[in-house]
């Protein structure tokens, strides 16, 4: 039996699907989303797929020809349910000018605002300096923070953009490709020891402070970020056959993992 999108009763390219205009899909996001936990309603995902089928025709059918439509829609509903209404609306509007039928990661990128790598670099430099002062920093997008963490504060502060451009853009692209970025965590504020001679503690109090310092050090080591996470993510996308990875991104990530 042919998959649903191979049946003869499917609409021709460009033919409207019932009354599901783009405006109707956007309007119904807020009504239909999150009816099953954090997932989007299956009826809305069905309408989204019908909308894409009308836009892309044979390209849509070829993308998922030998796959189960219901399983694909369930996966899309679960992943898109983590996005906001405004993000979904942005993705829907950008479909009209997107020449290629998007996969799920590609559609999620359509839903998110574009980030200028150069502007993001300077934001990251200011952000890491602020965090060294114990401040959160101004981060317009969590992906910029995580890219800064992957590259490292030292390189960001000591290397000009022209020198760090390839590594920075690869790290930023890897974080943007991640469907759901974690929020920016609060900064770790270093504890300042009092000046010598200004206070005296009992041996028990001293041992307690030393134990707390050891505990803090162990926690810091446990939370130590993986500065090559961006490269591993790119390589995992290459291994999965993601055609959206550029040759430059693949080359830079391979060099970073050597």
C-alpha positions as CSV (number, residue, x, y, z in Angstrom):
1,X,0.0,0.0,0.0
2,X,1.4,3.4,-0.9
3,X,2.0,6.0,1.8
4,X,-0.7,8.6,2.1
5,X,1.2,11.2,0.2
6,X,1.5,8.9,-2.9
7,X,-2.2,8.5,-3.4
8,X,-3.9,9.8,-6.5
9,X,-6.3,11.9,-4.6
10,X,-3.6,14.2,-3.3
11,X,-3.8,17.8,-4.5
12,X,-1.7,19.2,-7.3
13,X,1.2,21.6,-6.7
14,X,-0.1,25.0,-5.6
15,X,-3.7,23.8,-5.1
16,X,-5.1,25.2,-1.9
17,X,-5.8,22.7,0.9
18,X,-9.4,23.2,2.0
19,X,-9.6,26.7,3.6
20,X,-6.2,26.4,5.3
21,X,-4.5,29.6,4.2
22,X,-1.3,30.7,5.9
23,X,-3.2,33.2,8.0
24,X,-5.5,30.5,9.2
25,X,-2.6,28.2,10.2
26,X,-0.9,31.1,12.1
27,X,-4.2,32.1,13.8
28,X,-4.9,28.5,14.9
29,X,-1.5,27.9,16.4
30,X,-2.4,29.5,19.8
31,X,-5.7,27.6,19.9
32,X,-4.5,24.1,18.9
33,X,-1.0,23.9,20.4
34,X,-0.1,22.1,23.6
35,X,-3.4,20.1,23.9
36,X,-1.4,17.0,24.6
37,X,1.3,17.9,27.1
38,X,3.9,19.9,25.3
39,X,3.1,18.6,21.8
40,X,1.2,20.4,19.1
41,X,-2.2,19.0,18.2
42,X,-2.1,16.3,15.5
43,X,-4.8,18.1,13.6
44,X,-2.6,21.2,13.3
45,X,0.4,19.2,12.2
46,X,-1.7,17.4,9.6
47,X,-2.7,20.9,8.2
48,X,0.9,22.0,8.3
49,X,1.9,19.0,6.2
50,X,-1.0,19.6,3.8
51,X,0.2,23.2,3.4
52,X,3.8,22.0,2.7
53,X,2.5,19.4,0.2
54,X,0.6,22.2,-1.7
55,X,3.8,24.3,-1.7
56,X,6.3,21.6,-2.7
57,X,4.3,18.9,-4.5
58,X,6.5,16.0,-5.7
59,X,9.4,17.3,-3.6
60,X,7.3,16.8,-0.4
61,X,6.3,13.3,-1.4
62,X,9.9,12.3,-2.2
63,X,11.2,13.5,1.1
64,X,9.2,11.0,3.1
65,X,8.2,8.5,0.5
66,X,9.0,5.3,2.4
67,X,8.3,6.6,5.9
68,X,5.2,6.4,8.1
69,X,3.3,9.6,7.9
70,X,1.7,9.3,11.4
71,X,5.1,8.7,13.1
72,X,6.6,11.6,11.3
73,X,3.8,13.9,12.4
74,X,3.9,12.7,16.0
75,X,7.7,13.6,16.0
76,X,7.1,17.0,14.5
77,X,4.3,17.7,17.0
78,X,6.5,16.9,19.9
79,X,9.5,18.9,18.7
80,X,7.5,21.9,17.5
81,X,5.5,22.0,20.7
82,X,8.6,23.4,22.4
83,X,8.5,26.5,20.2
84,X,6.5,29.7,20.9
85,X,3.5,30.8,18.9
86,X,5.6,33.7,17.4
87,X,8.4,31.4,16.4
88,X,5.9,29.0,14.6
89,X,4.3,31.9,12.9
90,X,7.7,33.1,11.7
91,X,8.5,29.6,10.3
92,X,5.2,29.4,8.5
93,X,5.7,32.8,6.9
94,X,9.2,31.9,5.7
95,X,8.0,28.7,4.0
96,X,6.6,30.8,1.2
97,X,10.2,31.9,0.2
98,X,12.0,28.7,1.1
99,X,12.7,26.8,-2.2
100,X,13.4,23.4,-0.6
101,X,10.9,21.3,1.4
102,X,12.4,21.5,4.9
103,X,13.3,18.7,7.2
104,X,12.3,19.1,10.8
105,X,15.7,20.7,11.9
106,X,15.5,23.0,8.8
107,X,11.9,24.1,9.7
108,X,13.0,24.8,13.3
109,X,15.7,27.0,11.9
110,X,13.1,28.8,9.8
111,X,11.2,29.5,13.0
112,X,14.1,31.1,14.8
113,X,15.4,34.6,14.0
114,X,18.6,34.8,12.0
115,X,21.7,35.7,13.9
116,X,24.5,37.8,12.3
117,X,27.7,36.0,13.2
118,X,29.8,39.2,13.4
119,X,27.4,41.0,15.7
120,X,27.0,37.9,17.8
121,X,30.8,37.7,18.2
122,X,30.9,41.2,19.7
123,X,27.9,40.4,21.9
124,X,29.7,37.3,23.1
125,X,32.9,39.2,24.0
126,X,30.9,41.7,26.1
127,X,28.9,38.8,27.6
128,X,31.9,36.8,28.8
129,X,33.5,39.9,30.3
130,X,30.3,40.7,32.1
131,X,30.2,37.1,33.5
132,X,33.7,37.5,34.8
133,X,32.3,40.3,36.9
134,X,29.6,38.1,38.3
135,X,26.9,39.5,36.0
136,X,24.6,37.4,33.7
137,X,25.5,39.4,30.6
138,X,23.2,40.6,27.8
139,X,22.5,37.6,25.5
140,X,19.9,38.2,22.8
141,X,19.9,34.4,22.1
142,X,21.0,31.5,24.2
143,X,22.7,30.0,21.1
144,X,25.2,32.9,21.3
145,X,26.0,32.1,24.9
146,X,26.6,28.4,24.3
147,X,28.7,29.2,21.2
148,X,30.8,31.5,23.4
149,X,31.1,28.7,26.0
150,X,32.2,26.3,23.2
151,X,34.9,28.6,21.8
152,X,36.1,29.8,25.2
153,X,36.3,33.2,26.9
154,X,40.1,33.4,26.4
155,X,40.0,33.0,22.7
156,X,37.1,35.4,22.4
157,X,38.9,38.1,24.4
158,X,42.3,37.7,22.9
159,X,41.7,36.9,19.2
160,X,40.3,39.4,16.6
161,X,37.2,38.4,14.7
162,X,39.1,37.8,11.4
163,X,41.3,35.2,13.2
164,X,38.5,33.4,15.0
165,X,35.8,33.8,12.3
166,X,35.7,30.2,11.0
167,X,35.7,28.6,14.4
168,X,33.1,31.1,15.8
169,X,30.7,30.7,12.9
170,X,31.0,26.9,13.0
171,X,30.2,26.9,16.8
172,X,27.3,29.4,16.3
173,X,25.9,27.3,13.5
174,X,26.1,24.2,15.5
175,X,24.2,25.8,18.4
176,X,21.6,27.2,16.1
177,X,21.0,23.8,14.5
178,X,20.3,22.4,18.0
179,X,16.5,22.4,18.1
180,X,16.1,23.6,21.7
181,X,18.8,25.7,23.3
182,X,19.1,25.6,27.0
183,X,18.6,28.9,28.8
184,X,21.6,31.0,29.9
185,X,22.6,29.9,33.4
186,X,23.5,32.3,36.2
187,X,27.2,33.2,36.5
188,X,29.4,31.5,39.1
189,X,30.4,34.2,41.6
190,X,33.9,33.5,43.0
191,X,34.2,33.6,46.8
192,X,36.6,36.2,48.1
193,X,38.7,35.2,51.1
194,X,39.2,37.8,53.8
195,X,42.6,39.5,54.2
196,X,45.1,37.6,56.3
197,X,45.0,38.5,60.0
198,X,41.5,40.1,59.9
199,X,39.7,37.1,61.2
200,X,40.5,34.0,63.1
201,X,38.7,30.7,62.9
202,X,38.6,27.6,64.9
203,X,40.1,24.4,63.4
204,X,36.6,23.0,63.0
205,X,35.5,26.1,61.1
206,X,38.6,26.0,58.9
207,X,38.0,22.3,58.1
208,X,34.4,23.1,57.2
209,X,35.5,25.9,54.8
210,X,38.1,23.6,53.2
211,X,35.4,20.9,52.7
212,X,33.1,23.4,51.1
213,X,35.9,24.6,48.7
214,X,36.5,21.0,47.7
215,X,32.8,20.5,47.1
216,X,32.7,23.7,45.0
217,X,35.7,22.6,43.0
218,X,34.2,19.2,42.3
219,X,31.0,20.8,41.2
220,X,32.9,23.2,38.9
221,X,34.7,20.3,37.3
222,X,31.5,18.4,36.9
223,X,29.9,21.4,35.2
224,X,33.0,22.2,33.1
225,X,31.7,22.9,29.6
226,X,32.7,20.8,26.6
227,X,34.5,23.3,24.4
228,X,34.3,20.9,21.5
229,X,30.5,20.3,21.8
230,X,29.9,22.4,18.7
231,X,32.3,20.3,16.7
232,X,30.7,17.0,17.9
233,X,27.3,18.3,17.0
234,X,28.4,19.1,13.5
235,X,30.0,15.7,13.1
236,X,26.9,14.0,14.3
237,X,24.9,15.8,11.7
238,X,27.4,14.8,9.0
239,X,27.2,11.2,10.2
240,X,23.4,11.4,10.0
241,X,23.6,12.5,6.4
242,X,22.4,16.1,7.0
243,X,23.0,17.8,3.6
244,X,22.6,21.3,5.2
245,X,26.2,21.1,6.7
246,X,28.6,23.0,4.6
247,X,32.0,21.7,3.6
248,X,33.7,24.5,5.7
249,X,31.7,23.5,8.8
250,X,32.6,19.9,8.4
251,X,36.3,20.6,7.8
252,X,36.6,23.0,10.8
253,X,34.8,20.5,13.1
254,X,37.1,17.7,12.0
255,X,40.1,19.8,12.7
256,X,38.8,20.7,16.1
257,X,38.3,17.1,17.1
258,X,41.8,16.0,16.1
